[in-house]
């Protein structure tokens, strides 16, 4: 019977060789530093009326973040995205 799985010691050595997992996104502090604006009808710089992540329409007073590429998202939606990605979900 050929067991192709690795034993504990082999997995431990592999983990030490590979090192810790790299966090691919932004830190919570980096995300928190992103400026936001509250949405209002006819807001300058916002060409779309809905968030491209959750596909919900923006409503008055919601917090929006504009990324350097000028794409706009709900603050909560883009914050969750940026925890695991460093780039805009549209531009990527």
C-alpha positions, 0 to 999 in steps of 0.5 A: 500500500503506497501512502503518498501523503507526507508525515508530520516531520516532512510537512514541518520541514516544508513549512519552515522552508516555505516560510510564513504566508504572505498577506497579499492585501493592504493592512487594516491601517492602510485601508483606514487611511484611504479618504472617503466621501459621503455620496449625494446625488450628482456627486462630482467624480462618480460616473456610476450610480452603483458599487461594482462589487456588491452591485447595490445603488449608492444611497445618500450619506453612504461612505464611498472610497475613490481609488487612485485609478478613479474607480469608486466603491462603497467603503465597506465593499472595497475595504473587504476587497483590499484585505486580500488584494492590492489592486482595484477590482476593475483595473486588475 
